[in-house]
Amino acid sequence: MEIGKIFHTTIGGREVTVETGKYCGQANGHCIVSCGETSVMVNVTMSEKPREGMDF
C-alpha cells in the first residue's frame, strides 16, 4: 500500500511533479518537487510551544 499523493502541472512549458505524504513520517510536512532531472526535497518541523528569541 502506497501512502501519499502525486500532483502534475505544467509551468513555463515544463512538467513539474509534486509528491507528498510518502516519506519523512516524523516531519510535520514535506514534499518532493521535480522538474526534468532536478528534484528538491522540503521538510518542515515545528515544536509544540514557541521559543523565546526565535525569529524565523
A tleap script that builds the chain and sets N, CA, C and O, in Angstrom:
source leaprc.protein.ff14SB
mol = sequence {
  NMET GLU ILE GLY LYS ILE PHE HIE THR THR
  ILE GLY GLY ARG GLU VAL THR VAL GLU THR
  GLY LYS TYR CYS GLY GLN ALA ASN GLY HIE
  CYS ILE VAL SER CYS GLY GLU THR SER VAL
  MET VAL ASN VAL THR MET SER GLU LYS PRO
  ARG GLU GLY MET ASP CPHE
}
set mol.1.N position { 0.839 -1.180 0.000 }
set mol.1.CA position { 0.000 0.000 0.000 }
set mol.1.C position { 0.886 1.245 0.000 }
set mol.1.O position { 1.772 1.377 0.844 }
set mol.2.N position { 0.653 2.142 -0.928 }
set mol.2.CA position { 1.418 3.376 -1.018 }
set mol.2.C position { 0.618 4.524 -0.426 }
set mol.2.O position { -0.547 4.724 -0.771 }
set mol.3.N position { 1.248 5.273 0.466 }
set mol.3.CA position { 0.615 6.444 1.052 }
set mol.3.C position { 1.153 7.658 0.313 }
set mol.3.O position { 2.321 7.680 -0.073 }
set mol.4.N position { 0.327 8.652 0.115 }
set mol.4.CA position { 0.809 9.886 -0.494 }
set mol.4.C position { 0.032 10.259 -1.729 }
set mol.4.O position { -0.807 9.506 -2.223 }
set mol.5.N position { 0.337 11.438 -2.210 }
set mol.5.CA position { -0.316 11.960 -3.402 }
set mol.5.C position { 0.743 12.518 -4.341 }
set mol.5.O position { 1.789 12.999 -3.906 }
set mol.6.N position { 0.458 12.446 -5.616 }
set mol.6.CA position { 1.341 12.998 -6.637 }
set mol.6.C position { 0.518 13.953 -7.496 }
set mol.6.O position { -0.550 13.597 -7.995 }
set mol.7.N position { 1.029 15.160 -7.658 }
set mol.7.CA position { 0.369 16.174 -8.468 }
set mol.7.C position { 1.280 16.535 -9.632 }
set mol.7.O position { 2.494 16.655 -9.465 }
set mol.8.N position { 0.692 16.708 -10.808 }
set mol.8.CA position { 1.439 17.104 -12.003 }
set mol.8.C position { 0.857 18.417 -12.517 }
set mol.8.O position { -0.358 18.610 -12.514 }
set mol.9.N position { 1.728 19.311 -12.956 }
set mol.9.CA position { 1.290 20.550 -13.575 }
set mol.9.C position { 2.357 20.989 -14.573 }
set mol.9.O position { 3.468 20.458 -14.573 }
set mol.10.N position { 2.027 21.940 -15.406 }
set mol.10.CA position { 2.978 22.477 -16.377 }
set mol.10.C position { 3.227 23.944 -16.063 }
set mol.10.O position { 2.291 24.736 -15.952 }
set mol.11.N position { 4.504 24.297 -15.922 }
set mol.11.CA position { 4.895 25.683 -15.658 }
set mol.11.C position { 5.942 26.067 -16.699 }
set mol.11.O position { 6.987 25.424 -16.802 }
set mol.12.N position { 5.664 27.102 -17.458 }
set mol.12.CA position { 6.608 27.554 -18.485 }
set mol.12.C position { 6.907 26.490 -19.522 }
set mol.12.O position { 8.015 26.437 -20.054 }
set mol.13.N position { 5.928 25.637 -19.819 }
set mol.13.CA position { 6.104 24.591 -20.816 }
set mol.13.C position { 6.827 23.352 -20.313 }
set mol.13.O position { 7.083 22.433 -21.092 }
set mol.14.N position { 7.162 23.307 -19.024 }
set mol.14.CA position { 7.862 22.147 -18.454 }
set mol.14.C position { 6.978 21.478 -17.410 }
set mol.14.O position { 6.283 22.149 -16.647 }
set mol.15.N position { 7.013 20.157 -17.386 }
set mol.15.CA position { 6.208 19.413 -16.421 }
set mol.15.C position { 6.866 19.451 -15.044 }
set mol.15.O position { 8.058 19.175 -14.902 }
set mol.16.N position { 6.072 19.795 -14.037 }
set mol.16.CA position { 6.524 19.834 -12.645 }
set mol.16.C position { 5.690 18.827 -11.865 }
set mol.16.O position { 4.466 18.791 -11.993 }
set mol.17.N position { 6.361 18.007 -11.052 }
set mol.17.CA position { 5.695 16.990 -10.246 }
set mol.17.C position { 5.929 17.294 -8.776 }
set mol.17.O position { 7.051 17.594 -8.368 }
set mol.18.N position { 4.859 17.217 -7.976 }
set mol.18.CA position { 4.949 17.404 -6.526 }
set mol.18.C position { 4.447 16.134 -5.863 }
set mol.18.O position { 3.307 15.725 -6.079 }
set mol.19.N position { 5.306 15.502 -5.048 }
set mol.19.CA position { 4.933 14.300 -4.300 }
set mol.19.C position { 4.885 14.652 -2.823 }
set mol.19.O position { 5.776 15.337 -2.321 }
set mol.20.N position { 3.859 14.193 -2.123 }
set mol.20.CA position { 3.750 14.450 -0.696 }
set mol.20.C position { 3.143 13.252 0.018 }
set mol.20.O position { 2.412 12.464 -0.583 }
set mol.21.N position { 3.451 13.119 1.301 }
set mol.21.CA position { 2.862 12.069 2.127 }
set mol.21.C position { 3.513 10.707 2.023 }
set mol.21.O position { 3.000 9.749 2.601 }
set mol.22.N position { 4.616 10.581 1.313 }
set mol.22.CA position { 5.222 9.271 1.095 }
set mol.22.C position { 6.463 9.036 1.949 }
set mol.22.O position { 6.750 7.898 2.324 }
set mol.23.N position { 7.197 10.095 2.259 }
set mol.23.CA position { 8.446 9.988 3.010 }
set mol.23.C position { 8.359 10.847 4.271 }
set mol.23.O position { 7.384 11.573 4.469 }
set mol.24.N position { 9.363 10.763 5.106 }
set mol.24.CA position { 9.529 11.648 6.279 }
set mol.24.C position { 8.308 11.652 7.194 }
set mol.24.O position { 7.737 12.708 7.464 }
set mol.25.N position { 7.917 10.499 7.661 }
set mol.25.CA position { 6.742 10.381 8.524 }
set mol.25.C position { 6.838 11.145 9.828 }
set mol.25.O position { 5.806 11.456 10.421 }
set mol.26.N position { 8.042 11.462 10.301 }
set mol.26.CA position { 8.183 12.189 11.559 }
set mol.26.C position { 8.181 13.702 11.367 }
set mol.26.O position { 8.140 14.441 12.351 }
set mol.27.N position { 8.224 14.174 10.139 }
set mol.27.CA position { 8.168 15.617 9.883 }
set mol.27.C position { 6.713 16.069 9.918 }
set mol.27.O position { 5.806 15.273 9.671 }
set mol.28.N position { 6.489 17.348 10.226 }
set mol.28.CA position { 5.135 17.883 10.217 }
set mol.28.C position { 4.602 18.059 8.803 }
set mol.28.O position { 3.391 18.031 8.587 }
set mol.29.N position { 5.488 18.238 7.853 }
set mol.29.CA position { 5.101 18.351 6.458 }
set mol.29.C position { 6.313 18.175 5.569 }
set mol.29.O position { 7.437 18.463 5.981 }
set mol.30.N position { 6.095 17.705 4.357 }
set mol.30.CA position { 7.209 17.513 3.433 }
set mol.30.C position { 6.682 17.344 2.018 }
set mol.30.O position { 5.521 16.985 1.817 }
set mol.31.N position { 7.537 17.602 1.044 }
set mol.31.CA position { 7.207 17.317 -0.347 }
set mol.31.C position { 8.496 17.206 -1.149 }
set mol.31.O position { 9.547 17.704 -0.748 }
set mol.32.N position { 8.385 16.548 -2.281 }
set mol.32.CA position { 9.473 16.471 -3.243 }
set mol.32.C position { 8.952 17.102 -4.529 }
set mol.32.O position { 7.944 16.663 -5.082 }
set mol.33.N position { 9.646 18.131 -4.999 }
set mol.33.CA position { 9.260 18.826 -6.224 }
set mol.33.C position { 10.288 18.486 -7.287 }
set mol.33.O position { 11.487 18.664 -7.074 }
set mol.34.N position { 9.824 17.992 -8.442 }
set mol.34.CA position { 10.723 17.577 -9.520 }
set mol.34.C position { 10.361 18.284 -10.818 }
set mol.34.O position { 9.190 18.483 -11.142 }
set mol.35.N position { 11.418 18.660 -11.554 }
set mol.35.CA position { 11.261 19.251 -12.876 }
set mol.35.C position { 12.440 18.775 -13.704 }
set mol.35.O position { 13.583 19.138 -13.423 }
set mol.36.N position { 12.179 17.972 -14.715 }
set mol.36.CA position { 13.261 17.396 -15.507 }
set mol.36.C position { 14.097 16.464 -14.645 }
set mol.36.O position { 13.561 15.566 -13.996 }
set mol.37.N position { 15.407 16.673 -14.637 }
set mol.37.CA position { 16.306 15.837 -13.843 }
set mol.37.C position { 16.613 16.439 -12.474 }
set mol.37.O position { 17.469 15.927 -11.752 }
set mol.38.N position { 15.923 17.521 -12.109 }
set mol.38.CA position { 16.177 18.199 -10.835 }
set mol.38.C position { 15.050 17.916 -9.856 }
set mol.38.O position { 13.875 18.046 -10.197 }
set mol.39.N position { 15.413 17.527 -8.627 }
set mol.39.CA position { 14.444 17.295 -7.555 }
set mol.39.C position { 14.897 18.021 -6.300 }
set mol.39.O position { 16.090 18.090 -6.003 }
set mol.40.N position { 13.930 18.563 -5.566 }
set mol.40.CA position { 14.198 19.238 -4.301 }
set mol.40.C position { 13.271 18.641 -3.256 }
set mol.40.O position { 12.063 18.548 -3.473 }
set mol.41.N position { 13.841 18.232 -2.109 }
set mol.41.CA position { 13.041 17.707 -1.010 }
set mol.41.C position { 12.935 18.789 0.062 }
set mol.41.O position { 13.947 19.343 0.491 }
set mol.42.N position { 11.716 19.086 0.490 }
set mol.42.CA position { 11.467 20.106 1.503 }
set mol.42.C position { 10.836 19.427 2.707 }
set mol.42.O position { 9.828 18.734 2.570 }
set mol.43.N position { 11.422 19.621 3.896 }
set mol.43.CA position { 10.901 19.050 5.137 }
set mol.43.C position { 10.633 20.178 6.123 }
set mol.43.O position { 11.412 21.126 6.215 }
set mol.44.N position { 9.534 20.074 6.858 }
set mol.44.CA position { 9.165 21.102 7.823 }
set mol.44.C position { 8.853 20.435 9.152 }
set mol.44.O position { 8.110 19.455 9.207 }
set mol.45.N position { 9.429 20.975 10.230 }
set mol.45.CA position { 9.095 20.516 11.578 }
set mol.45.C position { 8.782 21.735 12.434 }
set mol.45.O position { 9.188 22.853 12.117 }
set mol.46.N position { 8.061 21.506 13.516 }
set mol.46.CA position { 7.761 22.594 14.442 }
set mol.46.C position { 7.672 22.034 15.850 }
set mol.46.O position { 7.421 20.845 16.043 }
set mol.47.N position { 7.878 22.897 16.824 }
set mol.47.CA position { 7.781 22.470 18.212 }
set mol.47.C position { 6.361 22.720 18.712 }
set mol.47.O position { 5.590 23.459 18.099 }
set mol.48.N position { 6.039 22.098 19.819 }
set mol.48.CA position { 4.704 22.262 20.410 }
set mol.48.C position { 4.482 23.689 20.907 }
set mol.48.O position { 3.379 24.227 20.804 }
set mol.49.N position { 5.554 24.303 21.454 }
set mol.49.CA position { 5.441 25.641 22.037 }
set mol.49.C position { 6.457 26.574 21.377 }
set mol.49.O position { 7.566 26.149 21.053 }
set mol.50.N position { 6.087 27.848 21.174 }
set mol.50.CA position { 7.050 28.804 20.629 }
set mol.50.C position { 8.206 29.021 21.608 }
set mol.50.O position { 8.022 28.950 22.823 }
set mol.51.N position { 9.409 29.289 21.063 }
set mol.51.CA position { 10.575 29.548 21.905 }
set mol.51.C position { 10.937 31.027 21.852 }
set mol.51.O position { 10.930 31.647 20.788 }
set mol.52.N position { 11.246 31.567 22.993 }
set mol.52.CA position { 11.617 32.976 23.113 }
set mol.52.C position { 12.873 33.271 22.291 }
set mol.52.O position { 13.836 32.506 22.329 }
set mol.53.N position { 12.861 34.374 21.553 }
set mol.53.CA position { 14.033 34.809 20.814 }
set mol.53.C position { 14.188 34.197 19.430 }
set mol.53.O position { 15.135 34.545 18.724 }
set mol.54.N position { 13.312 33.311 19.017 }
set mol.54.CA position { 13.400 32.720 17.682 }
set mol.54.C position { 12.712 33.663 16.696 }
set mol.54.O position { 11.557 34.037 16.899 }
set mol.55.N position { 13.412 34.045 15.637 }
set mol.55.CA position { 12.841 34.996 14.686 }
set mol.55.C position { 12.681 34.419 13.287 }
set mol.55.O position { 12.595 35.170 12.315 }
set mol.56.N position { 12.641 33.118 13.175 }
set mol.56.CA position { 12.432 32.513 11.867 }
set mol.56.C position { 11.486 31.353 11.991 }
set mol.56.O position { 11.175 30.701 10.994 }
savepdb mol mol.pdb
quit
